[in-house]
């Protein structure tokens, strides 16, 4: 089953991962989704930020 997280939730999850040094396991438990959903979310947000040009 594919999890639908809002854009705001995806950013918040990524910030939790970066700032709090939390594992995918712990974040997944808090959000009641799978670890793989957290992993995909973090990677997706990171890729968007990397590919965003500031120029």
TIVO-2410 file (N, C-alpha, C; in nm, 3 decimals):
# residues 55
REC num residu      c1      c2      c3 atome chaine
REC   1      X   0.084  -0.119   0.000     N      A
REC   1      X   0.000   0.000   0.000    CA      A
REC   1      X   0.088   0.124   0.000     C      A
REC   2      X   0.060   0.214  -0.090     N      A
REC   2      X   0.137   0.337  -0.100    CA      A
REC   2      X   0.082   0.440  -0.002     C      A
REC   3      X   0.173   0.501   0.072     N      A
REC   3      X   0.135   0.599   0.173    CA      A
REC   3      X   0.133   0.738   0.109     C      A
REC   4      X   0.028   0.813   0.136     N      A
REC   4      X   0.019   0.950   0.087    CA      A
REC   4      X   0.048   1.046   0.202     C      A
REC   5      X   0.163   1.110   0.194     N      A
REC   5      X   0.199   1.211   0.293    CA      A
REC   5      X   0.194   1.347   0.225     C      A
REC   6      X   0.141   1.445   0.295     N      A
REC   6      X   0.136   1.580   0.238    CA      A
REC   6      X   0.278   1.633   0.221     C      A
REC   7      X   0.293   1.733   0.139     N      A
REC   7      X   0.424   1.795   0.119    CA      A
REC   7      X   0.480   1.844   0.251     C      A
REC   8      X   0.396   1.905   0.332     N      A
REC   8      X   0.440   1.954   0.463    CA      A
REC   8      X   0.491   1.840   0.551     C      A
REC   9      X   0.419   1.728   0.550     N      A
REC   9      X   0.461   1.612   0.628    CA      A
REC   9      X   0.594   1.557   0.578     C      A
REC  10      X   0.611   1.554   0.447     N      A
REC  10      X   0.736   1.503   0.390    CA      A
REC  10      X   0.855   1.589   0.432     C      A
REC  11      X   0.836   1.720   0.431     N      A
REC  11      X   0.943   1.811   0.473    CA      A
REC  11      X   0.971   1.795   0.622     C      A
REC  12      X   0.866   1.784   0.701     N      A
REC  12      X   0.882   1.767   0.845    CA      A
REC  12      X   0.956   1.637   0.877     C      A
REC  13      X   0.922   1.530   0.809     N      A
REC  13      X   0.990   1.402   0.829    CA      A
REC  13      X   1.138   1.415   0.797     C      A
REC  14      X   1.169   1.480   0.686     N      A
REC  14      X   1.309   1.499   0.647    CA      A
REC  14      X   1.384   1.583   0.749     C      A
REC  15      X   1.320   1.688   0.798     N      A
REC  15      X   1.384   1.771   0.899    CA      A
REC  15      X   1.406   1.695   1.029     C      A
REC  16      X   1.312   1.610   1.066     N      A
REC  16      X   1.331   1.527   1.185    CA      A
REC  16      X   1.450   1.434   1.166     C      A
REC  17      X   1.462   1.377   1.050     N      A
REC  17      X   1.573   1.286   1.021    CA      A
REC  17      X   1.706   1.361   1.029     C      A
REC  18      X   1.714   1.478   0.969     N      A
REC  18      X   1.838   1.555   0.968    CA      A
REC  18      X   1.872   1.613   1.104     C      A
REC  19      X   1.777   1.679   1.165     N      A
REC  19      X   1.804   1.757   1.286    CA      A
REC  19      X   1.817   1.672   1.411     C      A
REC  20      X   1.733   1.571   1.423     N      A
REC  20      X   1.728   1.494   1.547    CA      A
REC  20      X   1.808   1.365   1.539     C      A
REC  21      X   1.870   1.338   1.424     N      A
REC  21      X   1.949   1.215   1.404    CA      A
REC  21      X   1.869   1.091   1.440     C      A
REC  22      X   1.741   1.092   1.407     N      A
REC  22      X   1.654   0.979   1.438    CA      A
REC  22      X   1.665   0.875   1.328     C      A
REC  23      X   1.640   0.750   1.363     N      A
REC  23      X   1.643   0.643   1.265    CA      A
REC  23      X   1.511   0.638   1.189     C      A
REC  24      X   1.516   0.576   1.072     N      A
REC  24      X   1.393   0.556   0.995    CA      A
REC  24      X   1.292   0.478   1.079     C      A
REC  25      X   1.342   0.382   1.155     N      A
REC  25      X   1.255   0.298   1.238    CA      A
REC  25      X   1.173   0.383   1.335     C      A
REC  26      X   1.239   0.474   1.407     N      A
REC  26      X   1.169   0.555   1.507    CA      A
REC  26      X   1.074   0.656   1.443     C      A
REC  27      X   1.117   0.716   1.334     N      A
REC  27      X   1.029   0.810   1.265    CA      A
REC  27      X   0.907   0.736   1.210     C      A
REC  28      X   0.930   0.618   1.153     N      A
REC  28      X   0.820   0.538   1.098    CA      A
REC  28      X   0.719   0.502   1.206     C      A
REC  29      X   0.767   0.467   1.324     N      A
REC  29      X   0.675   0.436   1.434    CA      A
REC  29      X   0.591   0.556   1.472     C      A
REC  30      X   0.652   0.673   1.480     N      A
REC  30      X   0.578   0.794   1.515    CA      A
REC  30      X   0.472   0.829   1.411     C      A
REC  31      X   0.503   0.810   1.285     N      A
REC  31      X   0.413   0.847   1.176    CA      A
REC  31      X   0.322   0.732   1.133     C      A
REC  32      X   0.344   0.616   1.192     N      A
REC  32      X   0.265   0.496   1.162    CA      A
REC  32      X   0.270   0.459   1.013     C      A
REC  33      X   0.391   0.463   0.958     N      A
REC  33      X   0.416   0.419   0.821    CA      A
REC  33      X   0.537   0.326   0.824     C      A
REC  34      X   0.571   0.269   0.711     N      A
REC  34      X   0.685   0.177   0.705    CA      A
REC  34      X   0.818   0.253   0.700     C      A
REC  35      X   0.923   0.183   0.738     N      A
REC  35      X   1.057   0.241   0.729    CA      A
REC  35      X   1.090   0.277   0.584     C      A
REC  36      X   1.048   0.192   0.491     N      A
REC  36      X   1.078   0.219   0.350    CA      A
REC  36      X   1.007   0.346   0.303     C      A
REC  37      X   0.888   0.373   0.355     N      A
REC  37      X   0.818   0.498   0.319    CA      A
REC  37      X   0.897   0.619   0.368     C      A
REC  38      X   0.954   0.608   0.487     N      A
REC  38      X   1.036   0.717   0.540    CA      A
REC  38      X   1.162   0.734   0.455     C      A
REC  39      X   1.226   0.624   0.423     N      A
REC  39      X   1.347   0.627   0.341    CA      A
REC  39      X   1.319   0.693   0.206     C      A
REC  40      X   1.214   0.652   0.139     N      A
REC  40      X   1.178   0.709   0.008    CA      A
REC  40      X   1.145   0.858   0.021     C      A
REC  41      X   1.077   0.894   0.128     N      A
REC  41      X   1.040   1.034   0.149    CA      A
REC  41      X   1.164   1.121   0.166     C      A
REC  42      X   1.256   1.078   0.252     N      A
REC  42      X   1.378   1.155   0.278    CA      A
REC  42      X   1.460   1.168   0.149     C      A
REC  43      X   1.477   1.059   0.078     N      A
REC  43      X   1.555   1.063  -0.047    CA      A
REC  43      X   1.489   1.154  -0.150     C      A
REC  44      X   1.356   1.150  -0.158     N      A
REC  44      X   1.284   1.234  -0.254    CA      A
REC  44      X   1.303   1.382  -0.222     C      A
REC  45      X   1.287   1.419  -0.096     N      A
REC  45      X   1.303   1.559  -0.056    CA      A
REC  45      X   1.447   1.604  -0.079     C      A
REC  46      X   1.544   1.519  -0.043     N      A
REC  46      X   1.685   1.554  -0.065    CA      A
REC  46      X   1.714   1.576  -0.213     C      A
REC  47      X   1.662   1.489  -0.299     N      A
REC  47      X   1.685   1.503  -0.443    CA      A
REC  47      X   1.623   1.631  -0.499     C      A
REC  48      X   1.506   1.666  -0.452     N      A
REC  48      X   1.443   1.791  -0.496    CA      A
REC  48      X   1.530   1.909  -0.455     C      A
REC  49      X   1.580   1.908  -0.333     N      A
REC  49      X   1.663   2.019  -0.286    CA      A
REC  49      X   1.796   2.026  -0.363     C      A
REC  50      X   1.855   1.910  -0.390     N      A
REC  50      X   1.981   1.906  -0.464    CA      A
REC  50      X   1.963   1.960  -0.606     C      A
REC  51      X   1.851   1.926  -0.668     N      A
REC  51      X   1.828   1.963  -0.808    CA      A
REC  51      X   1.766   2.101  -0.826     C      A
REC  52      X   1.736   2.169  -0.717     N      A
REC  52      X   1.679   2.302  -0.725    CA      A
REC  52      X   1.790   2.404  -0.746     C      A
REC  53      X   1.778   2.481  -0.850     N      A
REC  53      X   1.880   2.581  -0.881    CA      A
REC  53      X   1.845   2.712  -0.814     C      A
REC  54      X   1.946   2.778  -0.757     N      A
REC  54      X   1.922   2.907  -0.693    CA      A
REC  54      X   1.955   3.022  -0.788     C      A
REC  55      X   1.986   2.992  -0.911     N      A
REC  55      X   2.026   3.095  -1.005    CA      A
REC  55      X   1.924   3.121  -1.105     C      A
***
